[in-house]
Amino acid sequence: MQFPELPACRECWYVAAPSRDVKRGGMTPLTILGEQIILLRDDTGAVAAMRDFCPHRGIPLRYGKFDGCSLTCCYHGWKFNMQGTCTEIPALPTGDTTDVSRIKAKTYPVREINGVIWIFIGTTEPGEPPALPYSIDLKHVDSVLFPCDIDHAVIGLMDPSHGSFVHQSWWWRSSKSIHDKAKDFEPTEMGFRMKSHKPSSNSRAYKILGGSGERRTEIAFRLPGLRTEHISIGARHILLLTALTPIDDKTTQLHQFMGTNIGALNLLKPLLVPFGKAFIQQDLDIVKKQQEGLSQASTPTLMLLGDADAQAIWYYRLKKEYHAAQAEGRGFENPLKARTLKWRS
């Protein structure tokens, strides 16, 4: 199968930022799908998202001032509250009866859940962000920019066979540890899931977790670009969330989070975070090298082959169905079926 060209998904929730990146009384600018946005946190701790564009003369609002309650444009001093409603236009003379509240700056639905700020990009009723397989406060691990579109970022994230080559480390695995694997998959609401199973025997990191219970792991993917890994050892849990958010058609933001109820791991976070950062850096390095190859041709021919690439094929099938459902005004119908995949890694 060759790589199809499909636009990034809209009318869905993306991870905007880790909660810790948006301080009280502060502004955090970001770009998603080419739209410039500002995240704001008021003095009460509430978060809002506003288009980085003043409806008066179009100057980016990020150049203005936010006092923890109102955002003031630097050009003419127009003020907007957290709902994007204009509350003041200083140039209007005394006695002017203009209803300034009719002037709106575009806002976006946002939700803050367990240390993650979600944003809905679209014009339809947003509903709620996707539920994660285990509810726990998530701590930010790292954020990096991938110099590629979201499709290449996603299929690189889901690729099960690159680990023994790209992530060769004493604490993970090596090319000499490759062996046959078979995993059972099933469709989910907007994606698919590798059913709960014992972690791979050649992944040393799992052994560091300790505990007397049986180790189980479940890995899932959901549109538009969410990967979760839920590891359980009896009543001990670890949740890893990797979120891909498209900045534009050439750049994708990756956010990595981890949550656990294992006290020792929380205490060891300063020692463990560098391992997570190193893992992501290895992926970033390989993506940069891949882009060198892709730049050699205007329309490179690429292949997806066999069970090792089945998850990438599934991603494109899911994305194709998502766009079809949007165009036809109907509900999403998952085209995938339960299946066992076999590969070597």
C-alpha positions as CSV (number, residue, x, y, z in Angstrom):
1,M,0.0,0.0,0.0
2,Q,1.3,3.5,-0.8
3,F,0.8,6.5,1.4
4,P,-2.5,8.3,0.6
5,E,-2.7,12.1,1.0
6,L,-5.5,13.1,3.4
7,P,-5.9,16.4,5.2
8,A,-5.5,16.6,8.9
9,C,-8.7,16.0,10.9
10,R,-10.8,18.8,12.1
11,E,-14.0,18.8,14.3
12,C,-12.0,17.0,17.0
13,W,-10.1,17.4,20.2
14,Y,-6.3,17.9,20.3
15,V,-3.9,18.3,23.2
16,A,-3.0,22.0,23.3
17,A,-0.5,22.1,26.1
18,P,0.5,20.6,29.5
19,S,-1.3,22.4,32.3
20,R,1.9,23.6,33.8
21,D,2.8,25.6,30.7
22,V,-0.1,28.0,31.2
23,K,0.5,30.1,34.3
24,R,-2.0,32.3,36.1
25,G,-2.2,35.7,34.5
26,G,-0.2,34.5,31.6
27,M,-0.6,34.0,27.8
28,T,0.7,31.0,25.9
29,P,0.7,31.3,22.1
30,L,0.5,28.3,19.9
31,T,-0.5,27.2,16.4
32,I,-2.8,24.3,15.5
33,L,-3.7,23.5,11.9
34,G,-2.3,26.8,10.9
35,E,-4.6,28.7,13.3
36,Q,-2.8,31.1,15.7
37,I,-4.2,30.7,19.2
38,I,-3.6,32.1,22.7
39,L,-4.2,30.1,25.8
40,L,-5.1,32.2,28.9
41,R,-5.3,31.4,32.5
42,D,-7.2,33.9,34.7
43,D,-6.7,34.7,38.4
44,T,-9.1,32.0,39.4
45,G,-7.2,29.3,37.5
46,A,-9.7,28.9,34.6
47,V,-8.3,28.4,31.2
48,A,-9.6,29.8,27.9
49,A,-8.4,29.8,24.3
50,M,-8.8,32.7,21.9
51,R,-7.8,33.3,18.3
52,D,-4.6,35.4,18.2
53,F,-6.3,38.1,16.1
54,C,-7.9,41.4,17.1
55,P,-11.2,41.8,15.2
56,H,-10.6,45.6,15.0
57,R,-7.4,45.8,12.9
58,G,-6.1,42.2,12.9
59,I,-3.0,42.7,15.0
60,P,-2.1,39.5,17.1
61,L,-3.5,39.8,20.6
62,R,-0.4,38.2,22.0
63,Y,1.3,41.6,21.8
64,G,-1.2,43.0,24.2
65,K,-1.5,42.7,28.0
66,F,-3.4,40.2,30.0
67,D,-4.1,41.2,33.6
68,G,-5.6,37.9,34.8
69,C,-9.1,39.0,33.8
70,S,-9.1,40.9,30.5
71,L,-6.9,40.9,27.4
72,T,-6.1,44.4,26.1
73,C,-5.0,44.9,22.5
74,C,-1.7,46.8,22.1
75,Y,-3.0,48.8,19.1
76,H,-6.1,50.7,20.3
77,G,-6.7,49.3,23.8
78,W,-9.7,47.2,23.0
79,K,-10.4,44.9,25.9
80,F,-11.8,41.3,25.7
81,N,-12.9,39.0,28.6
82,M,-12.1,35.3,28.8
83,Q,-15.2,34.6,26.7
84,G,-13.9,36.7,23.8
85,T,-16.5,39.4,24.4
86,C,-15.3,43.0,23.9
87,T,-15.8,45.0,27.2
88,E,-14.2,48.3,26.4
89,I,-13.2,50.5,23.5
90,P,-11.2,53.5,24.8
91,A,-11.7,55.6,21.7
92,L,-15.4,55.9,22.1
93,P,-16.5,59.3,23.4
94,T,-18.5,59.8,26.6
95,G,-22.1,59.1,26.0
96,D,-21.6,56.8,23.0
97,T,-24.3,54.1,23.0
98,T,-22.4,51.5,21.0
99,D,-23.0,48.0,22.4
100,V,-19.4,46.8,22.4
101,S,-20.4,43.4,23.8
102,R,-21.6,42.5,20.3
103,I,-18.0,42.5,19.2
104,K,-16.4,39.1,19.7
105,A,-12.9,37.6,19.4
106,K,-13.1,34.0,18.2
107,T,-12.7,31.5,21.1
108,Y,-12.2,27.7,21.2
109,P,-13.7,25.1,23.5
110,V,-11.1,24.0,26.0
111,R,-11.1,21.4,28.8
112,E,-8.4,20.9,31.5
113,I,-8.3,17.3,32.7
114,N,-5.7,15.7,34.9
115,G,-2.8,18.0,33.9
116,V,-3.7,18.2,30.2
117,I,-5.3,21.1,28.3
118,W,-7.4,20.0,25.4
119,I,-8.7,22.2,22.6
120,F,-11.5,21.6,20.1
121,I,-10.7,22.7,16.5
122,G,-13.9,22.9,14.6
123,T,-17.3,24.5,14.4
124,T,-19.6,21.7,15.5
125,E,-20.8,20.8,19.0
126,P,-17.5,19.5,20.7
127,G,-18.8,17.0,23.2
128,E,-16.0,16.0,25.6
129,P,-12.3,15.0,25.1
130,P,-11.6,11.3,24.7
131,A,-11.6,9.3,27.8
132,L,-8.3,7.7,28.8
133,P,-8.0,4.1,29.9
134,Y,-7.1,5.0,33.5
135,S,-7.9,8.3,35.3
136,I,-4.9,9.8,37.0
137,D,-3.0,13.1,37.2
138,L,-0.6,13.2,34.3
139,K,2.8,14.8,34.6
140,H,4.5,16.4,31.6
141,V,7.6,14.6,30.4
142,D,8.6,16.4,27.3
143,S,7.5,18.3,24.2
144,V,9.3,18.3,20.9
145,L,8.6,19.5,17.3
146,F,8.7,16.9,14.6
147,P,9.6,18.4,11.2
148,C,6.9,16.4,9.4
149,D,3.2,16.3,8.8
150,I,1.0,14.5,11.3
151,D,0.7,11.4,9.1
152,H,4.4,10.6,9.2
153,A,4.5,11.4,12.9
154,V,1.6,9.1,13.7
155,I,2.8,6.1,11.7
156,G,6.2,6.5,13.2
157,L,4.7,6.6,16.6
158,M,2.7,3.3,16.0
159,D,5.4,1.4,14.1
160,P,6.2,-1.7,16.2
161,S,9.3,-2.8,14.4
162,H,11.6,0.2,14.6
163,G,12.3,-0.1,18.3
164,S,15.1,-2.5,18.2
165,F,17.0,-0.3,15.8
166,V,16.0,3.3,16.7
167,H,15.7,2.8,20.4
168,Q,18.8,0.6,21.1
169,S,19.6,1.2,24.7
170,W,20.8,-0.9,27.7
171,W,17.5,-0.2,29.4
172,W,15.3,-1.0,26.5
173,R,16.4,-3.5,23.8
174,S,18.9,-4.2,21.0
175,S,18.8,-5.6,17.4
176,K,20.0,-8.9,18.8
177,S,16.9,-9.3,20.9
178,I,14.5,-9.4,17.9
179,H,12.0,-12.3,18.0
180,D,8.6,-13.3,16.7
181,K,5.6,-11.6,18.2
182,A,1.8,-12.0,17.9
183,K,-0.6,-9.5,19.4
184,D,-4.4,-9.4,19.4
185,F,-6.1,-6.2,18.3
186,E,-9.6,-5.0,18.4
187,P,-11.4,-1.8,17.1
188,T,-12.4,0.9,19.5
189,E,-14.6,4.0,19.2
190,M,-12.3,5.9,16.9
191,G,-9.2,3.7,16.7
192,F,-7.9,0.4,17.8
193,R,-6.4,-1.3,20.8
194,M,-3.7,-4.0,21.3
195,K,-5.4,-6.1,23.9
196,S,-4.0,-6.4,27.4
197,H,-1.0,-8.7,27.4
198,K,2.3,-9.5,29.1
199,P,5.0,-7.0,28.2
200,S,7.6,-8.2,25.7
201,S,10.3,-10.2,27.3
202,N,13.0,-8.0,25.5
203,S,11.8,-4.7,27.0
204,R,14.0,-4.3,30.1
205,A,12.3,-1.1,31.3
206,Y,9.3,-3.1,32.4
207,K,11.4,-5.2,34.8
208,I,12.6,-2.0,36.6
209,L,9.0,-1.4,37.7
210,G,9.1,-4.2,40.2
211,G,6.0,-5.4,42.1
212,S,4.7,-8.9,42.8
213,G,1.6,-8.8,40.7
214,E,1.3,-9.9,37.1
215,R,2.5,-7.3,34.6
216,R,0.0,-6.4,31.9
217,T,0.1,-3.7,29.3
218,E,-2.5,-2.4,26.9
219,I,-1.6,0.0,24.0
220,A,-4.2,2.0,22.1
221,F,-4.5,4.5,19.3
222,R,-7.3,7.0,18.6
223,L,-7.8,9.6,16.0
224,P,-6.5,12.2,15.4
225,G,-3.2,11.3,17.0
226,L,-3.4,9.9,20.5
227,R,-1.4,6.9,21.8
228,T,-1.9,5.5,25.3
229,E,-0.1,2.7,27.1
230,H,-1.6,1.4,30.3
231,I,0.7,-0.8,32.4
232,S,-0.7,-2.5,35.5
233,I,1.1,-4.6,38.1
234,G,-1.7,-5.7,40.4
235,A,-3.2,-2.5,41.9
236,R,-0.2,-0.5,40.7
237,H,-0.7,1.5,37.5
238,I,1.3,3.6,35.0
239,L,-0.4,5.5,32.2
240,L,1.7,7.0,29.3
241,L,0.0,9.4,26.9
242,T,1.7,10.5,23.7
243,A,-0.3,13.2,21.8
244,L,0.4,14.5,18.3
245,T,-1.0,17.9,17.4
246,P,-0.5,19.3,13.8
247,I,0.9,22.8,13.7
248,D,0.8,22.9,9.9
249,D,1.4,20.5,7.0
250,K,5.1,20.4,7.7
251,T,5.3,20.4,11.5
252,T,3.8,18.4,14.3
253,Q,3.9,19.0,18.1
254,L,4.5,15.9,20.3
255,H,3.6,16.1,24.0
256,Q,4.5,13.2,26.3
257,F,2.8,12.6,29.7
258,M,3.1,10.0,32.4
259,G,0.9,9.3,35.4
260,T,1.3,6.6,38.1
261,N,0.1,5.6,41.5
262,I,3.4,4.0,42.3
263,G,4.9,6.3,44.9
264,A,8.5,5.2,44.3
265,L,8.2,6.1,40.6
266,N,6.9,9.6,41.5
267,L,9.9,10.1,43.8
268,L,12.2,8.8,41.1
269,K,10.7,11.1,38.4
270,P,13.9,13.3,38.2
271,L,15.9,10.2,37.4
272,L,13.3,8.6,35.0
273,V,12.4,11.7,32.9
274,P,15.8,11.7,31.2
275,F,15.0,8.2,29.9
276,G,11.7,9.4,28.4
277,K,13.4,12.4,26.8
278,A,16.1,10.2,25.3
279,F,13.5,7.9,23.8
280,I,11.7,10.9,22.2
281,Q,15.0,12.3,21.0
282,Q,15.8,9.1,19.2
283,D,12.5,9.3,17.4
284,L,13.1,13.0,16.5
285,D,16.6,12.2,15.1
286,I,15.2,9.4,12.9
287,V,12.4,11.7,11.6
288,K,14.9,14.4,10.7
289,K,16.9,11.8,8.7
290,Q,13.7,10.6,7.1
291,Q,12.9,14.1,5.9
292,E,16.3,14.3,4.2
293,G,15.2,11.3,2.1
294,L,11.7,12.6,1.4
295,S,13.1,16.0,0.3
296,Q,14.9,14.2,-2.7
297,A,11.6,13.8,-4.6
298,S,8.5,16.0,-4.9
299,T,6.2,12.9,-4.8
300,P,8.2,10.1,-3.2
301,T,6.7,6.6,-3.5
302,L,6.6,4.9,-0.1
303,M,5.3,1.5,0.9
304,L,3.4,-0.1,3.8
305,L,4.0,-3.8,3.9
306,G,2.7,-6.7,5.9
307,D,1.6,-7.0,9.5
308,A,4.4,-4.8,10.8
309,D,2.8,-1.9,8.9
310,A,-0.8,-2.9,9.5
311,Q,-1.3,-0.3,12.2
312,A,-0.2,2.4,9.7
313,I,-2.7,1.0,7.1
314,W,-5.4,1.0,9.7
315,Y,-4.6,4.7,10.6
316,Y,-5.2,5.7,6.9
317,R,-8.4,3.6,6.8
318,L,-9.7,5.3,10.0
319,K,-8.8,8.8,8.7
320,K,-10.4,8.1,5.3
321,E,-13.6,7.0,7.1
322,Y,-13.5,10.1,9.3
323,H,-13.3,12.5,6.4
324,A,-16.1,10.6,4.6
325,A,-18.4,10.7,7.7
326,Q,-17.7,14.5,8.0
327,A,-18.5,15.1,4.3
328,E,-21.7,13.0,4.4
329,G,-22.9,14.4,7.7
330,R,-23.1,11.0,9.4
331,G,-21.6,9.2,12.3
332,F,-18.2,7.7,12.2
333,E,-18.2,3.9,11.5
334,N,-15.0,2.1,12.4
335,P,-14.0,0.0,9.4
336,L,-11.6,-2.2,11.3
337,K,-12.1,-5.8,12.5
338,A,-10.5,-7.7,15.4
339,R,-7.3,-9.4,14.2
340,T,-4.0,-10.9,15.3
341,L,-0.9,-9.3,13.9
342,K,2.5,-11.0,13.7
343,W,5.9,-9.4,13.2
344,R,9.4,-9.5,14.5
345,S,10.9,-6.9,16.8
